[in-house]
Amino acid sequence: MLKITLHDSAEELRFRLEGRLSGPWVTELRGCWQTAQSTVRGRKTTLDLGEVDFVDEDGHTLLEDMHRHGVALIAVTPLIRELVREIERAGRCATVEEDPAPRSDVLLSSHPAARHRRAL
């Protein structure tokens, strides 16, 4: 069972969840979030997971999607805090902002005599 409460203000749209984010409740939350997206218009969207005690694989995927789309994930319990940290770390690792700068200390060559001494 999952209870979804929406708090809609001029500054923020907040989803407050209570219970288990699993099974059909994942689909329900996704539908609520997608419907609400049309009303956000630049406001912050927050997902309050303070009363969530379980998240299944589909729920985890939904949280990743929401985080990737700019939804702030708020967690209180150690289990859910670790889940949110994992999602945030994965989001940072998967993001490529720009091409890496060329390194002047590396010379690429297949011929051993042409390799730079400090080449990696």
Secondary structure, 3 states (H helix, E strand, C coil): CEEEEEEECCCEEEEEEEEEECCHHHHHHHHHHHHHHHHHCCCEEEEEEEEEEEECHHHHHHHHHHHHCCCEEECCCHHHHHHHHHHHHHHHHCCCCCCCCCCCCCCCCCCHHHCCCCCC
